[in-house]
Amino acid sequence: MVFSEPYLFDRLLGLSGPEFEQAANRYLKLLQIDHKVTVQAGKFSTTDLSQGQRKRLALVVAYLEDRPIYIFDEWAADQDPDYKRVFYSELLPDLKARGKAVVVVTHDDRYFHLGDRVLVLEDGRARPHAVAAPAIAVQT
């Protein structure tokens, strides 16, 4: 899970070896923070980053953990349009293609069309929203 206010450890806990470092550095490049952060010996060079960069780094960690279920709580809220595009059009479809269950909590209805199933919460009640495509979105 990547929360809207992520906490970052300075190392990849439980993830070690050159394959994790290579993958981490690949994702850092994709999310355009490789100029700020690198991974060596299972450790990040820094976590002293802006809020949006911290969320991108938390996304890298979540992606590396390779869990069956991913929950993203307002991940794209602090991101520039380019990072939102990468998140919604590249990373989420990739997770789906790998058979992962993905829940995305967002207020941004511009991306609802990407969800396989969209639920809109109104007055504490969920109602379906008709769309079709690669992830799940929930509006609160």
mmCIF file of the C-alpha atoms, coordinates in Angstrom:
data_MODEL
# 
_entry.id   MODEL 
# 
loop_
_atom_site.group_PDB 
_atom_site.id 
_atom_site.type_symbol 
_atom_site.label_atom_id 
_atom_site.label_alt_id 
_atom_site.label_comp_id 
_atom_site.label_asym_id 
_atom_site.label_entity_id 
_atom_site.label_seq_id 
_atom_site.pdbx_PDB_ins_code 
_atom_site.Cartn_x 
_atom_site.Cartn_y 
_atom_site.Cartn_z 
_atom_site.occupancy 
_atom_site.B_iso_or_equiv 
_atom_site.pdbx_formal_charge 
_atom_site.auth_seq_id 
_atom_site.auth_comp_id 
_atom_site.auth_asym_id 
_atom_site.auth_atom_id 
_atom_site.pdbx_PDB_model_num 
ATOM 1   C CA . MET A 1 1   ? 0.000   0.000   0.000   1.00 0.00 ? 1   MET A CA 1 
ATOM 2   C CA . VAL A 1 2   ? 1.190   3.483   -0.789  1.00 0.00 ? 2   VAL A CA 1 
ATOM 3   C CA . PHE A 1 3   ? -0.443  6.041   1.484   1.00 0.00 ? 3   PHE A CA 1 
ATOM 4   C CA . SER A 1 4   ? -0.984  9.697   0.616   1.00 0.00 ? 4   SER A CA 1 
ATOM 5   C CA . GLU A 1 5   ? 1.693   10.501  3.244   1.00 0.00 ? 5   GLU A CA 1 
ATOM 6   C CA . PRO A 1 6   ? 4.279   7.734   2.773   1.00 0.00 ? 6   PRO A CA 1 
ATOM 7   C CA . TYR A 1 7   ? 6.956   6.857   5.300   1.00 0.00 ? 7   TYR A CA 1 
ATOM 8   C CA . LEU A 1 8   ? 10.236  5.831   3.692   1.00 0.00 ? 8   LEU A CA 1 
ATOM 9   C CA . PHE A 1 9   ? 12.998  3.699   5.115   1.00 0.00 ? 9   PHE A CA 1 
ATOM 10  C CA . ASP A 1 10  ? 16.485  4.416   3.800   1.00 0.00 ? 10  ASP A CA 1 
ATOM 11  C CA . ARG A 1 11  ? 16.937  0.824   2.671   1.00 0.00 ? 11  ARG A CA 1 
ATOM 12  C CA . LEU A 1 12  ? 15.039  -1.844  0.777   1.00 0.00 ? 12  LEU A CA 1 
ATOM 13  C CA . LEU A 1 13  ? 13.933  -3.966  3.719   1.00 0.00 ? 13  LEU A CA 1 
ATOM 14  C CA . GLY A 1 14  ? 13.809  -7.650  2.806   1.00 0.00 ? 14  GLY A CA 1 
ATOM 15  C CA . LEU A 1 15  ? 14.789  -6.914  -0.792  1.00 0.00 ? 15  LEU A CA 1 
ATOM 16  C CA . SER A 1 16  ? 18.426  -7.534  -1.521  1.00 0.00 ? 16  SER A CA 1 
ATOM 17  C CA . GLY A 1 17  ? 20.598  -8.529  -4.395  1.00 0.00 ? 17  GLY A CA 1 
ATOM 18  C CA . PRO A 1 18  ? 21.651  -7.028  -7.695  1.00 0.00 ? 18  PRO A CA 1 
ATOM 19  C CA . GLU A 1 19  ? 18.335  -7.848  -9.390  1.00 0.00 ? 19  GLU A CA 1 
ATOM 20  C CA . PHE A 1 20  ? 16.445  -5.632  -6.924  1.00 0.00 ? 20  PHE A CA 1 
ATOM 21  C CA . GLU A 1 21  ? 18.943  -2.806  -7.293  1.00 0.00 ? 21  GLU A CA 1 
ATOM 22  C CA . GLN A 1 22  ? 18.765  -2.983  -11.082 1.00 0.00 ? 22  GLN A CA 1 
ATOM 23  C CA . ALA A 1 23  ? 14.962  -3.025  -11.023 1.00 0.00 ? 23  ALA A CA 1 
ATOM 24  C CA . ALA A 1 24  ? 14.866  -0.178  -8.480  1.00 0.00 ? 24  ALA A CA 1 
ATOM 25  C CA . ASN A 1 25  ? 17.162  1.960   -10.598 1.00 0.00 ? 25  ASN A CA 1 
ATOM 26  C CA . ARG A 1 26  ? 15.028  1.182   -13.678 1.00 0.00 ? 26  ARG A CA 1 
ATOM 27  C CA . TYR A 1 27  ? 11.868  2.375   -11.870 1.00 0.00 ? 27  TYR A CA 1 
ATOM 28  C CA . LEU A 1 28  ? 13.684  5.439   -10.523 1.00 0.00 ? 28  LEU A CA 1 
ATOM 29  C CA . LYS A 1 29  ? 14.535  6.330   -14.113 1.00 0.00 ? 29  LYS A CA 1 
ATOM 30  C CA . LEU A 1 30  ? 10.975  5.688   -15.335 1.00 0.00 ? 30  LEU A CA 1 
ATOM 31  C CA . LEU A 1 31  ? 9.614   7.966   -12.593 1.00 0.00 ? 31  LEU A CA 1 
ATOM 32  C CA . GLN A 1 32  ? 12.336  10.538  -13.292 1.00 0.00 ? 32  GLN A CA 1 
ATOM 33  C CA . ILE A 1 33  ? 13.916  10.645  -9.841  1.00 0.00 ? 33  ILE A CA 1 
ATOM 34  C CA . ASP A 1 34  ? 17.108  8.834   -10.821 1.00 0.00 ? 34  ASP A CA 1 
ATOM 35  C CA . HIS A 1 35  ? 18.902  12.199  -10.789 1.00 0.00 ? 35  HIS A CA 1 
ATOM 36  C CA . LYS A 1 36  ? 18.015  12.524  -7.069  1.00 0.00 ? 36  LYS A CA 1 
ATOM 37  C CA . VAL A 1 37  ? 18.076  8.930   -5.779  1.00 0.00 ? 37  VAL A CA 1 
ATOM 38  C CA . THR A 1 38  ? 20.064  5.807   -6.559  1.00 0.00 ? 38  THR A CA 1 
ATOM 39  C CA . VAL A 1 39  ? 20.141  2.399   -4.929  1.00 0.00 ? 39  VAL A CA 1 
ATOM 40  C CA . GLN A 1 40  ? 23.432  0.815   -3.893  1.00 0.00 ? 40  GLN A CA 1 
ATOM 41  C CA . ALA A 1 41  ? 23.970  -2.061  -1.478  1.00 0.00 ? 41  ALA A CA 1 
ATOM 42  C CA . GLY A 1 42  ? 20.210  -2.174  -0.871  1.00 0.00 ? 42  GLY A CA 1 
ATOM 43  C CA . LYS A 1 43  ? 20.135  1.411   0.351   1.00 0.00 ? 43  LYS A CA 1 
ATOM 44  C CA . PHE A 1 44  ? 18.700  4.645   -1.079  1.00 0.00 ? 44  PHE A CA 1 
ATOM 45  C CA . SER A 1 45  ? 21.189  7.450   -1.533  1.00 0.00 ? 45  SER A CA 1 
ATOM 46  C CA . THR A 1 46  ? 18.611  9.826   0.034   1.00 0.00 ? 46  THR A CA 1 
ATOM 47  C CA . THR A 1 47  ? 15.009  10.089  1.174   1.00 0.00 ? 47  THR A CA 1 
ATOM 48  C CA . ASP A 1 48  ? 15.251  13.876  1.579   1.00 0.00 ? 48  ASP A CA 1 
ATOM 49  C CA . LEU A 1 49  ? 12.822  14.614  -1.253  1.00 0.00 ? 49  LEU A CA 1 
ATOM 50  C CA . SER A 1 50  ? 9.747   16.685  -2.086  1.00 0.00 ? 50  SER A CA 1 
ATOM 51  C CA . GLN A 1 51  ? 6.333   15.180  -1.275  1.00 0.00 ? 51  GLN A CA 1 
ATOM 52  C CA . GLY A 1 52  ? 5.734   14.134  -4.890  1.00 0.00 ? 52  GLY A CA 1 
ATOM 53  C CA . GLN A 1 53  ? 9.211   12.579  -5.135  1.00 0.00 ? 53  GLN A CA 1 
ATOM 54  C CA . ARG A 1 54  ? 8.677   10.732  -1.840  1.00 0.00 ? 54  ARG A CA 1 
ATOM 55  C CA . LYS A 1 55  ? 5.481   9.238   -3.229  1.00 0.00 ? 55  LYS A CA 1 
ATOM 56  C CA . ARG A 1 56  ? 7.316   8.164   -6.386  1.00 0.00 ? 56  ARG A CA 1 
ATOM 57  C CA . LEU A 1 57  ? 9.994   6.513   -4.258  1.00 0.00 ? 57  LEU A CA 1 
ATOM 58  C CA . ALA A 1 58  ? 7.320   4.743   -2.187  1.00 0.00 ? 58  ALA A CA 1 
ATOM 59  C CA . LEU A 1 59  ? 5.805   3.531   -5.464  1.00 0.00 ? 59  LEU A CA 1 
ATOM 60  C CA . VAL A 1 60  ? 9.179   2.094   -6.486  1.00 0.00 ? 60  VAL A CA 1 
ATOM 61  C CA . VAL A 1 61  ? 9.374   0.166   -3.198  1.00 0.00 ? 61  VAL A CA 1 
ATOM 62  C CA . ALA A 1 62  ? 5.802   -1.133  -3.543  1.00 0.00 ? 62  ALA A CA 1 
ATOM 63  C CA . TYR A 1 63  ? 6.477   -2.224  -7.105  1.00 0.00 ? 63  TYR A CA 1 
ATOM 64  C CA . LEU A 1 64  ? 9.639   -4.098  -6.054  1.00 0.00 ? 64  LEU A CA 1 
ATOM 65  C CA . GLU A 1 65  ? 7.802   -5.949  -3.266  1.00 0.00 ? 65  GLU A CA 1 
ATOM 66  C CA . ASP A 1 66  ? 5.741   -7.714  -5.957  1.00 0.00 ? 66  ASP A CA 1 
ATOM 67  C CA . ARG A 1 67  ? 2.627   -8.270  -3.817  1.00 0.00 ? 67  ARG A CA 1 
ATOM 68  C CA . PRO A 1 68  ? -0.632  -9.773  -5.144  1.00 0.00 ? 68  PRO A CA 1 
ATOM 69  C CA . ILE A 1 69  ? -2.675  -6.699  -4.100  1.00 0.00 ? 69  ILE A CA 1 
ATOM 70  C CA . TYR A 1 70  ? -1.772  -3.016  -4.456  1.00 0.00 ? 70  TYR A CA 1 
ATOM 71  C CA . ILE A 1 71  ? -3.652  -0.123  -2.872  1.00 0.00 ? 71  ILE A CA 1 
ATOM 72  C CA . PHE A 1 72  ? -2.789  3.433   -3.870  1.00 0.00 ? 72  PHE A CA 1 
ATOM 73  C CA . ASP A 1 73  ? -4.367  6.163   -1.748  1.00 0.00 ? 73  ASP A CA 1 
ATOM 74  C CA . GLU A 1 74  ? -4.339  9.431   -3.719  1.00 0.00 ? 74  GLU A CA 1 
ATOM 75  C CA . TRP A 1 75  ? -0.923  8.520   -5.156  1.00 0.00 ? 75  TRP A CA 1 
ATOM 76  C CA . ALA A 1 76  ? -1.238  10.879  -8.103  1.00 0.00 ? 76  ALA A CA 1 
ATOM 77  C CA . ALA A 1 77  ? -2.519  13.868  -6.092  1.00 0.00 ? 77  ALA A CA 1 
ATOM 78  C CA . ASP A 1 78  ? 0.912   15.552  -5.740  1.00 0.00 ? 78  ASP A CA 1 
ATOM 79  C CA . GLN A 1 79  ? 2.256   14.504  -9.121  1.00 0.00 ? 79  GLN A CA 1 
ATOM 80  C CA . ASP A 1 80  ? 2.906   16.478  -12.281 1.00 0.00 ? 80  ASP A CA 1 
ATOM 81  C CA . PRO A 1 81  ? 0.904   15.440  -15.373 1.00 0.00 ? 81  PRO A CA 1 
ATOM 82  C CA . ASP A 1 82  ? 3.822   13.399  -16.781 1.00 0.00 ? 82  ASP A CA 1 
ATOM 83  C CA . TYR A 1 83  ? 4.056   11.250  -13.644 1.00 0.00 ? 83  TYR A CA 1 
ATOM 84  C CA . LYS A 1 84  ? 0.291   10.823  -13.535 1.00 0.00 ? 84  LYS A CA 1 
ATOM 85  C CA . ARG A 1 85  ? 0.416   9.591   -17.130 1.00 0.00 ? 85  ARG A CA 1 
ATOM 86  C CA . VAL A 1 86  ? 3.176   7.070   -16.317 1.00 0.00 ? 86  VAL A CA 1 
ATOM 87  C CA . PHE A 1 87  ? 1.244   5.876   -13.260 1.00 0.00 ? 87  PHE A CA 1 
ATOM 88  C CA . TYR A 1 88  ? -2.135  5.484   -14.959 1.00 0.00 ? 88  TYR A CA 1 
ATOM 89  C CA . SER A 1 89  ? -1.100  4.451   -18.481 1.00 0.00 ? 89  SER A CA 1 
ATOM 90  C CA . GLU A 1 90  ? 2.061   2.387   -17.857 1.00 0.00 ? 90  GLU A CA 1 
ATOM 91  C CA . LEU A 1 91  ? 2.428   1.150   -14.277 1.00 0.00 ? 91  LEU A CA 1 
ATOM 92  C CA . LEU A 1 92  ? -1.188  0.265   -13.498 1.00 0.00 ? 92  LEU A CA 1 
ATOM 93  C CA . PRO A 1 93  ? -1.749  -1.639  -16.777 1.00 0.00 ? 93  PRO A CA 1 
ATOM 94  C CA . ASP A 1 94  ? 1.536   -3.476  -16.155 1.00 0.00 ? 94  ASP A CA 1 
ATOM 95  C CA . LEU A 1 95  ? 0.359   -4.531  -12.690 1.00 0.00 ? 95  LEU A CA 1 
ATOM 96  C CA . LYS A 1 96  ? -2.919  -5.743  -14.175 1.00 0.00 ? 96  LYS A CA 1 
ATOM 97  C CA . ALA A 1 97  ? -1.092  -7.684  -16.911 1.00 0.00 ? 97  ALA A CA 1 
ATOM 98  C CA . ARG A 1 98  ? 0.931   -9.372  -14.152 1.00 0.00 ? 98  ARG A CA 1 
ATOM 99  C CA . GLY A 1 99  ? -2.331  -10.517 -12.514 1.00 0.00 ? 99  GLY A CA 1 
ATOM 100 C CA . LYS A 1 100 ? -2.225  -8.075  -9.603  1.00 0.00 ? 100 LYS A CA 1 
ATOM 101 C CA . ALA A 1 101 ? -5.338  -6.727  -7.921  1.00 0.00 ? 101 ALA A CA 1 
ATOM 102 C CA . VAL A 1 102 ? -5.108  -2.931  -7.864  1.00 0.00 ? 102 VAL A CA 1 
ATOM 103 C CA . VAL A 1 103 ? -7.248  -0.463  -5.935  1.00 0.00 ? 103 VAL A CA 1 
ATOM 104 C CA . VAL A 1 104 ? -6.723  3.216   -6.674  1.00 0.00 ? 104 VAL A CA 1 
ATOM 105 C CA . VAL A 1 105 ? -8.359  5.817   -4.458  1.00 0.00 ? 105 VAL A CA 1 
ATOM 106 C CA . THR A 1 106 ? -8.624  9.103   -6.337  1.00 0.00 ? 106 THR A CA 1 
ATOM 107 C CA . HIS A 1 107 ? -10.702 12.241  -6.690  1.00 0.00 ? 107 HIS A CA 1 
ATOM 108 C CA . ASP A 1 108 ? -9.432  12.661  -10.259 1.00 0.00 ? 108 ASP A CA 1 
ATOM 109 C CA . ASP A 1 109 ? -12.321 11.580  -12.494 1.00 0.00 ? 109 ASP A CA 1 
ATOM 110 C CA . ARG A 1 110 ? -10.203 12.103  -15.638 1.00 0.00 ? 110 ARG A CA 1 
ATOM 111 C CA . TYR A 1 111 ? -8.829  8.591   -15.083 1.00 0.00 ? 111 TYR A CA 1 
ATOM 112 C CA . PHE A 1 112 ? -12.029 6.744   -14.139 1.00 0.00 ? 112 PHE A CA 1 
ATOM 113 C CA . HIS A 1 113 ? -12.274 5.365   -17.683 1.00 0.00 ? 113 HIS A CA 1 
ATOM 114 C CA . LEU A 1 114 ? -9.168  3.263   -16.970 1.00 0.00 ? 114 LEU A CA 1 
ATOM 115 C CA . GLY A 1 115 ? -10.849 1.241   -14.244 1.00 0.00 ? 115 GLY A CA 1 
ATOM 116 C CA . ASP A 1 116 ? -12.318 -2.214  -14.732 1.00 0.00 ? 116 ASP A CA 1 
ATOM 117 C CA . ARG A 1 117 ? -14.695 -1.322  -11.954 1.00 0.00 ? 117 ARG A CA 1 
ATOM 118 C CA . VAL A 1 118 ? -15.293 2.113   -10.488 1.00 0.00 ? 118 VAL A CA 1 
ATOM 119 C CA . LEU A 1 119 ? -17.123 2.833   -7.253  1.00 0.00 ? 119 LEU A CA 1 
ATOM 120 C CA . VAL A 1 120 ? -18.097 6.348   -6.315  1.00 0.00 ? 120 VAL A CA 1 
ATOM 121 C CA . LEU A 1 121 ? -18.634 7.057   -2.623  1.00 0.00 ? 121 LEU A CA 1 
ATOM 122 C CA . GLU A 1 122 ? -21.353 9.598   -1.926  1.00 0.00 ? 122 GLU A CA 1 
ATOM 123 C CA . ASP A 1 123 ? -22.622 10.345  1.556   1.00 0.00 ? 123 ASP A CA 1 
ATOM 124 C CA . GLY A 1 124 ? -20.898 7.232   2.866   1.00 0.00 ? 124 GLY A CA 1 
ATOM 125 C CA . ARG A 1 125 ? -22.501 4.929   0.280   1.00 0.00 ? 125 ARG A CA 1 
ATOM 126 C CA . ALA A 1 126 ? -20.866 3.225   -2.673  1.00 0.00 ? 126 ALA A CA 1 
ATOM 127 C CA . ARG A 1 127 ? -22.514 3.336   -6.062  1.00 0.00 ? 127 ARG A CA 1 
ATOM 128 C CA . PRO A 1 128 ? -21.186 1.831   -9.296  1.00 0.00 ? 128 PRO A CA 1 
ATOM 129 C CA . HIS A 1 129 ? -19.946 4.067   -12.063 1.00 0.00 ? 129 HIS A CA 1 
ATOM 130 C CA . ALA A 1 130 ? -20.051 2.537   -15.576 1.00 0.00 ? 130 ALA A CA 1 
ATOM 131 C CA . VAL A 1 131 ? -16.623 2.296   -17.250 1.00 0.00 ? 131 VAL A CA 1 
ATOM 132 C CA . ALA A 1 132 ? -14.234 -0.360  -18.565 1.00 0.00 ? 132 ALA A CA 1 
ATOM 133 C CA . ALA A 1 133 ? -10.383 -0.807  -18.784 1.00 0.00 ? 133 ALA A CA 1 
ATOM 134 C CA . PRO A 1 134 ? -7.204  -1.614  -16.724 1.00 0.00 ? 134 PRO A CA 1 
ATOM 135 C CA . ALA A 1 135 ? -7.464  -0.793  -12.987 1.00 0.00 ? 135 ALA A CA 1 
ATOM 136 C CA . ILE A 1 136 ? -9.924  -0.102  -10.175 1.00 0.00 ? 136 ILE A CA 1 
ATOM 137 C CA . ALA A 1 137 ? -10.626 3.423   -8.983  1.00 0.00 ? 137 ALA A CA 1 
ATOM 138 C CA . VAL A 1 138 ? -12.522 4.611   -5.931  1.00 0.00 ? 138 VAL A CA 1 
ATOM 139 C CA . GLN A 1 139 ? -13.590 8.221   -5.491  1.00 0.00 ? 139 GLN A CA 1 
ATOM 140 C CA . THR A 1 140 ? -14.182 9.461   -1.950  1.00 0.00 ? 140 THR A CA 1 
# 
